[in-house]
Amino acid sequence: MAEAAAKTVLDKISHGHLECPICCCLFKDPKMLDCLHSFCLNCLEEMMSKQKPEAEKITCPICRRGTQVPDGGLQSLSSSFFLSSLVDEVKQQEAVLGESSAPTTTCDCGEGKEATWRCLDCSDNLCQECWKAHGRLKHTKEHQIISLGDWQESKMPPAEHSKPITRMCTIHHDHPLCFYCDTCDTLICSMCAALDHRSAEHNFLKIDDLIRSFRSEVGNILQKFEKSRQHFKSTEKSIEHARKRLQKKVAQARSDIDAKAEAEITKIRNKAKLLTDKVNEIGQERDSEYEKALTHNHEQMERADQTIAAVNDLMSQADDFELLEFKPKVMHNLEYQKELKFEPANHGPSFIGVRCHDVVSDADLGEVCVSEKWQLKEEFGRQGTGDGEFQFATAVACFGNGDIVVTDTDLERLSLFSSTGRYKTSVAKGDLRHQLEAPVCIAVTHDDLLFVTDKKKVKVFDTEFYFVREFTPSADDVNGRSKSDLAAVAVDSQRVAVADRGRKVISVHNLDGSLIASISNSMVMIFSAISNFGCLVFTNFWDQSLQCVDFKGKEMFSVKTLMNGKAAKPAGVLSNDDETIYVTVHSGKRGGTEVQRYDSNGTFVATVAQRMHNPLGMAFTPTGDVIVADVYSVKIFERM
């Protein structure tokens, strides 16, 4: 059992790390290219023989990077001594295991013939025919070959196969290498330092000191690679989000076109087709750009990963001398980190829509809108205390029939308006039939139940403001130091989330009020939304940040909100079905307000509306328009 397990491990090591990518056999005389990939010398020579005779570079078959062929030919390329040592060790261990399980050793030619010879240079077992062939071939005829029996008798135990601690100078053979000449990028001995490198222009250091500095420098650069990887992942998510949104908008644009075409089918069929083709053309062109951006970023990261893998293998497996021999190549390859450039997520082209015209004989069916813009569709209300007037319109919600509910926190009342802004009714503090005290935020479910945060309770009303039920999300702290103060409320088809800014808690409930989860969060303020990507999104006005957590409280993102590069205060927040987040933002200056769009990763995308009075809560109409509570009025915006 132990021998079988050992054999399996050796097979995995040899297949995973010690096989030449060209011949798929264990490395034989491995040579390293400038890109840090290694191949058998014989494989490289065969590759080179198929190139043009005047070729001065050899192309790596893995990463396609070129390496200048030295004056002495491919034989003069840097040898991967650590790979040779590992191959030798694996073969030695396999031979030991083989002796205990098989009476004979077979030739490495793969034909099952009994091996009688051992090549010490190739670390191969040879049958009689391979031994003869070995002696005929130009690049192997000088190899040292002994009988397999003599080799088995003389080989050292595995524990003694450690790499030599000291390497001798190739020029002064009786002197150990002890310095590294930084000027010449080469290892030298004391005699080299005294004779060939003694002039002032040569700067050499002790190997121990230099290897520590080298490892530290490589480690720092690899950390930068890791940061680039994280940036790549974030950018990829943003690009994918923009691409997904584009696909949805293209589909929606097609739907809008079809709806208009059906209304005046006999007049506009041809024009509808032309416009659809135009939408498809723009969508395909833009999707192609996103595809190019993703492909470019993947290629950048793949090349970086190859460099990282090669460097990590080298750093973990080579000894100090080998590392210093390869130092110029390693540092040259690590220079690529500075060249890493990712295509950013361009959210502008992710929007596409259609603004259709009334049919006229000489007019097009509509025009393609290539960027998202809003325009004011309706505005109602004014400053005052009467019916249809506001002192501080804070939050809005919308029923399925288009009726709009507005919370006025100064007047402590709820008002109901038609979809066009016509006043219908209201309910205020003190009305015993409706049990309302001090409403703050509101939200409407798909089945038209109105959820209202009212002091320490969430109260539920129908479309005519008749009381249905209530529940208490969280009680005051037992010692009285933390009192409940409900603010934000958000709903989806299954859940209601309530923000308690007093106790700094977000509680998630079933629609009947039963508790699902309770999340502590010190950033809880007034407005929140449940996103379609399964998270809670909320704003913190004073901290000037947009926050997102999952239903277990794990932070998904936290970003600072800005206007013109300066910190700004967010208020209302809204999330729609294409995973887009809208936020009302205040700069602190008169008229300095915006509605901004973010993607599901918290990345700012664009400003979609500007110059309102004091925008706070927002809601969608059934047709996708956006309602904004603007203190003294309510504004309805439609996408152009």
ZAMARGU-4260 file (C-alpha; in steps of 0.2 Angstrom, whole numbers, plus 5000, padded with zeros to 4 digits):
<rodrens>
0) 5000/5000/5000 | 5014/5012/5005 | 5023/5008/4989 | 5008/5011/4978 | 5004/5028/4987
5) 5022/5033/4984 | 5022/5028/4966 | 5006/5038/4964 | 5014/5054/4971 | 5029/5052/4960
10) 5018/5050/4945 | 5009/5066/4950 | 5025/5076/4953 | 5033/5070/4936 | 5017/5073/4926
15) 5013/5090/4934 | 5030/5098/4935 | 5044/5088/4927 | 5038/5084/4910 | 5043/5094/4895
20) 5028/5103/4887 | 5034/5098/4870 | 5038/5080/4871 | 5028/5076/4886 | 5042/5066/4894
25) 5053/5069/4909 | 5065/5084/4906 | 5082/5079/4897 | 5095/5093/4899 | 5082/5106/4902
30) 5085/5124/4896 | 5076/5140/4902 | 5070/5153/4890 | 5069/5172/4894 | 5050/5169/4899
35) 5056/5157/4912 | 5048/5142/4903 | 5059/5126/4902 | 5061/5113/4888 | 5072/5099/4884
40) 5087/5105/4874 | 5084/5092/4860 | 5066/5098/4859 | 5072/5116/4857 | 5084/5111/4844
45) 5071/5102/4834 | 5060/5117/4835 | 5074/5128/4829 | 5078/5117/4815 | 5060/5120/4808
50) 5063/5139/4808 | 5071/5150/4795 | 5090/5147/4795 | 5093/5166/4799 | 5081/5166/4814
55) 5090/5174/4829 | 5076/5171/4841 | 5066/5155/4847 | 5048/5157/4851 | 5041/5149/4867
60) 5027/5137/4862 | 5018/5141/4878 | 5017/5160/4879 | 5024/5164/4861 | 5037/5176/4868
65) 5054/5176/4859 | 5071/5172/4867 | 5087/5178/4858 | 5098/5163/4854 | 5115/5165/4862
70) 5131/5165/4851 | 5135/5148/4857 | 5118/5141/4851 | 5104/5134/4861 | 5117/5124/4871
75) 5122/5141/4879 | 5105/5144/4886 | 5103/5144/4905 | 5101/5126/4911 | 5087/5122/4924
80) 5098/5113/4936 | 5084/5112/4949 | 5073/5103/4936 | 5087/5091/4932 | 5090/5087/4950
85) 5071/5084/4953 | 5070/5073/4938 | 5085/5063/4944 | 5078/5061/4961 | 5061/5055/4954
90) 5069/5043/4943 | 5080/5037/4958 | 5065/5035/4969 | 5055/5026/4955 | 5070/5014/4953
95) 5070/5010/4971 | 5051/5006/4971 | 5053/4996/4955 | 5066/4985/4963 | 5054/4980/4977
100) 5040/4976/4965 | 5048/4970/4949 | 5063/4959/4945 | 5069/4969/4930 | 5071/4987/4925
105) 5064/4992/4908 | 5071/5004/4896 | 5065/5022/4896 | 5061/5020/4877 | 5044/5013/4882
110) 5045/4997/4872 | 5046/4986/4888 | 5064/4980/4884 | 5075/4976/4898 | 5087/4990/4903
115) 5106/4985/4905 | 5114/5003/4904 | 5112/5019/4913 | 5116/5036/4905 | 5122/5048/4920
120) 5119/5064/4909 | 5101/5060/4904 | 5097/5050/4920 | 5089/5037/4908 | 5089/5018/4908
125) 5094/5011/4891 | 5092/4994/4883 | 5105/4987/4871 | 5098/4996/4856 | 5096/5013/4864
130) 5113/5012/4871 | 5120/5010/4853 | 5109/5024/4847 | 5115/5035/4861 | 5133/5033/4855
135) 5128/5037/4837 | 5119/5053/4840 | 5129/5069/4840 | 5121/5077/4856 | 5122/5061/4866
140) 5138/5052/4861 | 5149/5061/4874 | 5137/5056/4888 | 5144/5045/4902 | 5136/5028/4902
145) 5139/5014/4914 | 5131/4997/4917 | 5114/4997/4926 | 5121/4985/4939 | 5136/4996/4943
150) 5125/5011/4944 | 5112/5003/4956 | 5127/4997/4967 | 5135/5014/4968 | 5119/5026/4969
155) 5117/5035/4985 | 5102/5033/4997 | 5088/5046/4993 | 5092/5056/5009 | 5109/5060/5002
160) 5102/5067/4986 | 5101/5085/4993 | 5107/5099/4982 | 5125/5105/4985 | 5127/5119/4997
165) 5142/5126/4989 | 5145/5128/4970 | 5162/5131/4963 | 5167/5144/4950 | 5166/5139/4932
170) 5182/5149/4929 | 5192/5146/4945 | 5187/5128/4948 | 5194/5127/4966 | 5186/5142/4972
175) 5168/5143/4978 | 5156/5156/4972 | 5154/5169/4985 | 5149/5186/4977 | 5137/5192/4964
180) 5143/5206/4953 | 5128/5217/4951 | 5136/5226/4936 | 5139/5210/4926 | 5123/5201/4933
185) 5134/5186/4937 | 5140/5175/4951 | 5159/5176/4955 | 5172/5169/4966 | 5185/5178/4976
190) 5198/5176/4962 | 5185/5183/4950 | 5183/5198/4961 | 5201/5201/4963 | 5206/5199/4945
195) 5192/5201/4932 | 5180/5212/4943 | 5192/5223/4953 | 5189/5240/4944 | 5178/5253/4952
200) 5164/5251/4939 | 5161/5233/4946 | 5149/5232/4961 | 5148/5216/4969 | 5139/5210/4985
205) 5139/5195/4996 | 5127/5181/4991 | 5117/5180/5007 | 5114/5199/5008 | 5109/5200/4990
210) 5097/5184/4990 | 5088/5192/5005 | 5085/5208/4996 | 5081/5199/4979 | 5068/5188/4988
215) 5060/5203/4996 | 5059/5213/4980 | 5051/5198/4971 | 5039/5196/4985 | 5034/5215/4984
220) 5031/5214/4966 | 5021/5198/4967 | 5010/5207/4980 | 5007/5220/4966 | 5002/5207/4954
225) 4989/5201/4967 | 4982/5218/4968 | 4981/5219/4949 | 4972/5202/4950 | 4959/5209/4962
230) 4957/5225/4952 | 4955/5213/4937 | 4941/5204/4946 | 4932/5220/4951 | 4933/5227/4933
235) 4927/5210/4926 | 4912/5211/4937 | 4908/5229/4932 | 4910/5225/4913 | 4899/5209/4915
240) 4886/5220/4924 | 4886/5233/4910 | 4885/5219/4897 | 4871/5211/4906 | 4862/5228/4907
245) 4865/5231/4889 | 4857/5215/4884 | 4842/5218/4895 | 4840/5236/4887 | 4842/5229/4870
250) 4828/5217/4873 | 4817/5231/4881 | 4821/5242/4866 | 4815/5228/4854 | 4799/5226/4865
255) 4796/5245/4864 | 4798/5245/4846 | 4786/5230/4843 | 4773/5238/4854 | 4773/5254/4844
260) 4773/5244/4828 | 4758/5234/4833 | 4748/5250/4836 | 4751/5256/4818 | 4755/5240/4810
265) 4750/5244/4792 | 4761/5260/4792 | 4776/5256/4801 | 4781/5238/4798 | 4796/5243/4787
270) 4802/5257/4798 | 4801/5246/4813 | 4812/5233/4805 | 4825/5247/4800 | 4825/5254/4818
275) 4826/5236/4826 | 4841/5233/4814 | 4849/5249/4820 | 4847/5244/4839 | 4854/5227/4835
280) 4868/5234/4826 | 4873/5247/4840 | 4870/5233/4853 | 4881/5221/4844 | 4895/5234/4841
285) 4895/5239/4859 | 4894/5221/4865 | 4909/5217/4854 | 4918/5231/4862 | 4914/5224/4879
290) 4920/5207/4873 | 4936/5214/4867 | 4938/5223/4884 | 4935/5206/4893 | 4947/5197/4881
295) 4960/5210/4883 | 4959/5209/4902 | 4959/5190/4902 | 4975/5190/4891 | 4983/5202/4902
300) 4980/5192/4917 | 4984/5175/4909 | 5001/5182/4904 | 5003/5189/4922 | 4998/5172/4929
305) 5010/5163/4918 | 5024/5174/4924 | 5018/5172/4942 | 5018/5153/4940 | 5035/5153/4932
310) 5043/5164/4945 | 5034/5155/4960 | 5041/5138/4953 | 5058/5145/4952 | 5058/5154/4968
315) 5052/5139/4978 | 5062/5125/4969 | 5079/5133/4964 | 5093/5136/4976 | 5101/5152/4979
320) 5114/5151/4966 | 5102/5146/4953 | 5090/5161/4958 | 5104/5173/4956 | 5109/5166/4940
325) 5091/5168/4934 | 5090/5185/4942 | 5091/5196/4926 | 5077/5185/4918 | 5066/5185/4933
330) 5067/5204/4935 | 5065/5206/4917 | 5049/5196/4917 | 5042/5204/4933 | 5044/5221/4924
335) 5028/5215/4915 | 5018/5220/4931 | 5021/5238/4927 | 5014/5236/4910 | 4998/5228/4916
340) 4984/5239/4909 | 4966/5234/4910 | 4952/5240/4900 | 4940/5250/4912 | 4922/5246/4913
345) 4914/5259/4901 | 4896/5260/4907 | 4890/5273/4895 | 4887/5262/4880 | 4878/5249/4891
350) 4862/5260/4889 | 4851/5258/4874 | 4833/5263/4872 | 4820/5269/4860 | 4810/5286/4859
355) 4796/5282/4848 | 4787/5296/4837 | 4769/5297/4832 | 4767/5290/4815 | 4769/5302/4801
360) 4770/5297/4783 | 4788/5305/4781 | 4794/5301/4799 | 4804/5287/4806 | 4796/5276/4819
365) 4808/5282/4832 | 4826/5285/4836 | 4839/5275/4846 | 4844/5283/4862 | 4862/5278/4865
370) 4864/5285/4883 | 4852/5286/4898 | 4844/5303/4901 | 4829/5308/4912 | 4817/5321/4909
375) 4804/5329/4920 | 4787/5321/4916 | 4776/5328/4930 | 4778/5339/4946 | 4765/5342/4959
380) 4763/5350/4976 | 4770/5366/4984 | 4775/5372/5001 | 4761/5373/5014 | 4750/5364/5026
385) 4734/5361/5016 | 4728/5347/5006 | 4741/5342/4992 | 4754/5353/5000 | 4770/5349/5009
390) 4782/5355/5023 | 4794/5341/5021 | 4790/5328/5009 | 4802/5314/5014 | 4797/5297/5006
395) 4787/5291/4991 | 4779/5274/4986 | 4768/5269/4972 | 4753/5257/4971 | 4750/5245/4956
400) 4737/5257/4949 | 4749/5271/4949 | 4743/5280/4964 | 4757/5289/4974 | 4759/5289/4993
405) 4770/5303/5000 | 4776/5305/5018 | 4777/5322/5026 | 4788/5320/5042 | 4785/5338/5047
410) 4766/5337/5046 | 4766/5319/5051 | 4754/5313/5038 | 4753/5302/5023 | 4745/5309/5007
415) 4738/5300/4992 | 4739/5306/4974 | 4734/5300/4957 | 4747/5295/4944 | 4746/5313/4937
420) 4747/5321/4954 | 4729/5325/4958 | 4726/5325/4977 | 4715/5311/4983 | 4716/5310/5002
425) 4727/5310/5017 | 4729/5303/5035 | 4738/5312/5049 | 4743/5309/5067 | 4729/5308/5079
430) 4717/5299/5067 | 4712/5285/5078 | 4704/5275/5064 | 4721/5274/5056 | 4732/5273/5071
435) 4745/5284/5063 | 4758/5293/5074 | 4774/5299/5066 | 4777/5291/5049 | 4794/5291/5042
440) 4797/5279/5027 | 4786/5269/5016 | 4786/5254/5004 | 4773/5245/4994 | 4772/5226/4991
445) 4767/5218/4974 | 4750/5215/4981 | 4748/5233/4986 | 4751/5233/5005 | 4758/5249/5012
450) 4772/5246/5025 | 4775/5262/5036 | 4789/5264/5049 | 4780/5273/5063 | 4790/5277/5079
455) 4794/5259/5086 | 4782/5249/5075 | 4779/5245/5057 | 4761/5247/5052 | 4753/5240/5037
460) 4739/5249/5027 | 4729/5245/5011 | 4727/5256/4996 | 4714/5267/5005 | 4725/5269/5021
465) 4714/5257/5031 | 4724/5249/5045 | 4728/5230/5042 | 4741/5225/5055 | 4757/5230/5064
470) 4773/5222/5071 | 4787/5228/5082 | 4804/5224/5074 | 4815/5227/5089 | 4813/5232/5107
475) 4823/5245/5117 | 4839/5240/5125 | 4835/5232/5142 | 4846/5245/5151 | 4838/5260/5141
480) 4854/5266/5133 | 4848/5261/5116 | 4831/5266/5111 | 4822/5260/5095 | 4819/5273/5081
485) 4813/5265/5065 | 4818/5274/5049 | 4820/5265/5033 | 4809/5251/5026 | 4811/5241/5010
490) 4801/5226/5003 | 4802/5213/4990 | 4790/5199/4985 | 4794/5189/5001 | 4803/5200/5014
495) 4802/5217/5022 | 4818/5225/5029 | 4817/5238/5043 | 4832/5249/5048 | 4832/5255/5067
500) 4844/5270/5067 | 4842/5271/5086 | 4848/5253/5090 | 4859/5252/5074 | 4850/5236/5068
505) 4843/5231/5052 | 4829/5217/5054 | 4823/5206/5040 | 4805/5199/5042 | 4793/5189/5032
510) 4779/5200/5026 | 4768/5194/5041 | 4781/5202/5052 | 4789/5186/5059 | 4808/5188/5061
515) 4820/5181/5048 | 4837/5189/5053 | 4843/5203/5063 | 4859/5213/5057 | 4869/5225/5068
520) 4876/5239/5057 | 4882/5256/5064 | 4880/5264/5047 | 4861/5263/5047 | 4852/5279/5043
525) 4835/5283/5034 | 4834/5276/5017 | 4836/5258/5011 | 4832/5246/4997 | 4831/5227/4994
530) 4841/5224/4978 | 4836/5211/4965 | 4854/5203/4967 | 4849/5198/4985 | 4856/5211/4996
535) 4851/5226/5007 | 4857/5243/5000 | 4856/5259/5011 | 4864/5276/5013 | 4872/5285/5027
540) 4870/5304/5025 | 4882/5310/5038 | 4896/5297/5033 | 4893/5301/5015 | 4893/5283/5010
545) 4883/5270/5000 | 4883/5253/5009 | 4878/5235/5004 | 4876/5220/5015 | 4869/5203/5012
550) 4855/5196/5023 | 4868/5189/5035 | 4876/5206/5038 | 4892/5202/5027 | 4897/5218/5018
555) 4897/5217/5000 | 4903/5235/4996 | 4905/5252/5005 | 4909/5267/4994 | 4910/5285/4997
560) 4898/5296/4987 | 4905/5311/4977 | 4900/5325/4966 | 4913/5333/4955 | 4926/5323/4964
565) 4921/5330/4981 | 4912/5321/4995 | 4893/5322/4995 | 4879/5316/5006 | 4868/5302/4999
570) 4849/5301/5004 | 4837/5291/4995 | 4841/5274/4987 | 4832/5263/4974 | 4836/5247/4965
575) 4828/5240/4949 | 4827/5224/4940 | 4843/5226/4930 | 4854/5227/4946 | 4856/5246/4945
580) 4856/5257/4960 | 4850/5275/4960 | 4855/5287/4974 | 4850/5305/4977 | 4865/5315/4982
585) 4868/5332/4990 | 4884/5343/4989 | 4878/5355/5002 | 4877/5369/4990 | 4860/5377/4984
590) 4855/5367/4969 | 4869/5355/4971 | 4859/5339/4970 | 4860/5324/4958 | 4852/5307/4955
595) 4867/5295/4952 | 4868/5278/4945 | 4879/5264/4952 | 4881/5246/4947 | 4878/5231/4958
600) 4897/5231/4964 | 4895/5249/4970 | 4904/5257/4955 | 4898/5274/4950 | 4891/5274/4933
605) 4883/5290/4928 | 4873/5306/4934 | 4855/5304/4927 | 4847/5320/4934 | 4852/5336/4942
610) 4847/5353/4949 | 4833/5348/4961 | 4829/5357/4977 | 4832/5344/4990 | 4828/5326/4983
615) 4826/5312/4996 | 4816/5296/4995 | 4813/5288/4978 | 4801/5275/4970 | 4797/5267/4954
620) 4780/5268/4945 | 4773/5253/4937 | 4779/5259/4920 | 4796/5262/4926 | 4796/5281/4929
625) 4805/5287/4945 | 4796/5297/4958 | 4807/5309/4969 | 4801/5317/4985 | 4809/5334/4984
630) 4804/5342/5001 | 4790/5354/4994 | 4785/5345/4979 | 4785/5328/4971 | 4793/5325/4954
635) 4791/5311/4941 | 4805/5308/4929 | 4804/5297/4913 | 4818/5290/4904 | 4821/5298/4887
</rodrens>
